[in-house]
Amino acid sequence: MIQECIVLAGGLGTRLRSVVADKPKCMAPVNDRPFLYYLLQYLIKQGITHVVLSLGYKSEQVIEWCEQANLPLTLSYATEPAPLGTGGAILNAISHIKGDACFIVNGDTFFDVSLADFYKVHQQVQSKLTLALKPMKQFERYGSVQLDAQGRITAFLEKKYCEEGLINGGVYLTSREYLQSLGLPQQFSFEKEVLEPQVKNNQVFGFVSDTYFIDIGIPADYEQVQTDFRS
């Protein structure tokens, strides 16, 4: 099993400013601990031993907390000199990975995926890039994802009301060699310049996991996570 993971934790948290001022999103307090604490505890339980934190806005707050947290993890920091977009942030961070393949998770979402099962499926289908997908009902905040019978992602659909469907849960599995082979610029959108073109080339697979998921990007879900994480 792969034991390395990038956490994309450079977000500005603009939509959370009304409830969390002057902090990166991953440092938003949840029951007196940063959201990042719960994310790192999840990764530890999943067998991850090395985490690369991709940082941008107020990176010093994240580093200072991590240095005092005494976590059973090796932590590395990849700080963006300027905003690089989601894709540029991943490329900047992946150079700190010791092996080739790694997981990537968003620093403002919590998706309780079994990384061992995720990796198994990734290996079985010989995928270069796999996404964890969350089944949802009655949603309009997220775009939906279509899968074929072989588990390949065939389309990303625009945000609109869906009675039920799959969404991108923000957990990925890929490799440095694969991403570097795509000839990408320094600054780019992972969604627009990797996911969408590679879906058209039948190169992206999905792993469906109907487990706990929350995105703290809006105040309502940030309030919800306070209750959820008490248990």
C-alpha positions in Angstrom: 0.0 0.0 0.0 1.2 3.5 -0.8 2.1 5.4 2.4 2.5 8.9 1.1 -0.1 11.6 0.6 -0.3 15.3 -0.5 -2.8 17.5 1.4 -3.9 20.6 -0.6 -4.0 23.1 2.2 -3.3 26.4 0.5 -6.9 27.7 0.1 -7.9 31.2 1.1 -11.2 30.2 2.7 -13.0 33.2 1.2 -16.5 31.7 1.7 -15.7 31.0 5.3 -14.5 34.5 6.2 -17.8 35.3 7.9 -17.1 32.6 10.5 -13.4 32.0 10.3 -11.4 35.2 9.8 -7.7 35.4 9.0 -6.9 31.6 8.8 -6.3 29.2 6.0 -9.3 26.9 5.5 -7.5 23.8 6.9 -6.9 25.7 10.2 -10.6 26.4 10.7 -11.3 25.4 14.4 -13.5 22.3 14.9 -14.2 21.7 18.5 -11.0 23.5 19.6 -8.8 21.7 17.1 -7.9 22.7 13.5 -9.8 20.8 10.7 -6.4 19.7 9.6 -6.0 17.7 12.8 -8.9 15.4 11.9 -7.7 15.0 8.4 -4.2 14.0 9.5 -5.7 11.6 12.1 -7.7 9.9 9.3 -4.5 9.6 7.2 -2.6 8.0 10.1 -5.4 5.5 10.6 -5.2 4.7 6.9 -1.5 3.8 7.1 0.0 7.0 5.7 3.4 7.7 7.1 4.6 10.7 5.0 2.4 13.8 4.3 3.3 16.7 2.1 1.3 19.8 2.9 0.8 22.0 -0.1 0.6 25.5 1.5 -0.1 29.0 0.3 -2.1 31.5 2.2 -0.8 32.1 5.8 1.4 29.0 5.5 3.3 29.9 8.6 0.2 29.3 10.8 0.0 25.7 9.4 3.7 25.0 9.9 3.7 26.4 13.4 0.8 24.2 14.5 2.3 21.1 12.8 5.6 21.6 14.5 3.9 21.6 17.9 1.4 18.9 17.2 3.7 15.9 17.9 2.1 13.7 15.2 3.4 10.2 14.3 4.0 11.3 10.8 6.8 12.6 8.7 5.7 16.0 7.4 7.1 18.0 4.5 6.0 21.5 3.4 5.6 22.6 -0.2 4.9 26.4 -0.1 3.7 28.1 -3.2 5.7 31.2 -4.0 2.6 32.6 -5.7 -0.8 31.0 -6.4 -0.3 28.1 -8.8 -3.8 26.8 -9.2 -4.9 23.3 -8.0 -2.7 21.6 -10.6 0.4 23.7 -10.0 0.1 23.1 -6.3 0.0 19.4 -6.9 3.1 19.5 -9.2 4.9 21.7 -6.7 4.2 19.2 -3.9 4.8 16.0 -5.7 8.5 16.7 -6.0 8.6 16.2 -2.2 7.2 12.6 -2.5 9.9 10.0 -1.9 8.4 7.3 -4.1 6.4 7.7 -7.3 2.7 7.1 -6.6 0.8 9.0 -3.9 -2.7 9.9 -2.7 -3.9 13.5 -2.9 -6.6 14.9 -0.7 -8.2 18.3 -0.3 -7.4 20.1 2.9 -11.0 21.4 3.3 -12.9 18.1 2.8 -13.1 14.9 4.8 -14.0 11.8 2.9 -13.7 8.6 5.0 -12.4 6.4 2.1 -10.6 3.1 2.7 -7.3 4.0 1.0 -6.3 0.3 1.0 -9.4 -0.6 -1.0 -9.0 2.4 -3.2 -5.4 1.4 -4.0 -6.5 -2.2 -4.7 -9.0 -1.0 -7.4 -6.4 1.4 -8.8 -4.0 -1.5 -9.3 -6.6 -3.9 -10.6 -7.6 -1.6 -13.5 -4.0 -0.5 -14.1 -5.1 3.2 -13.8 -2.8 6.2 -14.1 -5.3 8.4 -12.3 -8.2 7.4 -10.0 -10.8 9.5 -8.2 -12.8 8.6 -5.1 -16.5 9.3 -5.8 -19.2 9.9 -3.3 -22.8 8.9 -4.0 -25.2 11.7 -3.1 -28.9 12.4 -3.2 -30.8 15.7 -3.9 -27.8 17.9 -4.5 -27.0 21.0 -6.6 -23.8 22.3 -5.0 -21.6 19.9 -6.9 -21.1 18.8 -10.4 -21.8 15.1 -11.0 -19.6 12.4 -12.5 -20.5 9.6 -14.9 -19.0 6.1 -14.9 -19.1 3.3 -17.4 -19.4 -0.4 -16.6 -15.6 -0.8 -16.4 -15.3 2.0 -13.8 -13.9 4.6 -16.2 -15.1 8.2 -15.8 -16.8 9.2 -19.0 -17.9 12.8 -18.1 -17.9 15.6 -15.6 -21.3 17.3 -15.7 -21.9 20.9 -14.7 -23.5 21.8 -11.4 -27.3 21.5 -11.4 -29.9 19.9 -9.3 -29.6 16.1 -9.3 -32.0 13.6 -7.6 -29.0 11.3 -7.1 -25.6 10.8 -8.6 -21.8 10.6 -7.9 -19.6 13.6 -7.0 -15.9 14.0 -7.0 -14.9 13.5 -3.4 -11.5 15.2 -3.7 -9.4 12.2 -3.1 -7.0 11.1 -5.9 -4.4 8.5 -6.6 -1.8 9.1 -9.2 2.0 9.3 -9.8 4.7 11.8 -10.3 5.8 10.1 -13.5 2.4 10.3 -15.0 1.7 13.9 -14.1 5.2 15.0 -15.3 4.6 13.1 -18.6 1.7 15.4 -19.4 3.9 18.5 -20.1 1.9 20.8 -17.9 2.7 24.4 -17.2 3.8 25.7 -13.7 0.4 27.3 -13.0 -2.8 25.4 -14.0 -6.1 24.0 -12.9 -6.0 20.3 -12.2 -9.7 20.0 -13.0 -9.6 21.8 -16.4 -6.1 20.7 -17.7 -5.8 17.2 -16.3 -9.1 15.7 -15.3 -11.3 16.8 -18.2 -8.8 16.1 -21.1 -7.8 12.7 -19.6 -11.4 11.7 -19.2 -11.8 12.3 -23.0 -8.8 9.9 -23.4 -10.5 7.3 -21.2 -7.6 7.6 -18.8 -9.4 8.3 -15.5 -11.1 5.7 -13.3 -13.5 6.1 -10.4 -13.7 4.4 -7.0 -17.1 4.7 -5.4 -17.2 4.9 -1.6 -20.5 5.5 0.2 -18.8 6.7 3.4 -18.9 9.9 5.5 -18.1 13.0 3.4 -18.2 16.7 4.3 -16.8 19.9 2.6 -16.3 22.7 5.0 -16.2 25.3 2.3 -19.4 27.0 3.2 -20.6 28.2 6.7 -23.6 25.7 6.9 -21.3 22.7 6.5 -18.7 24.2 8.7 -21.4 24.4 11.4 -22.4 20.8 10.7 -18.9 19.4 11.1 -18.7 20.8 14.6 -21.6 18.3 15.6 -20.4 15.5 13.4 -16.8 15.4 14.7 -17.9 15.3 18.4 -18.8 11.7 17.7 
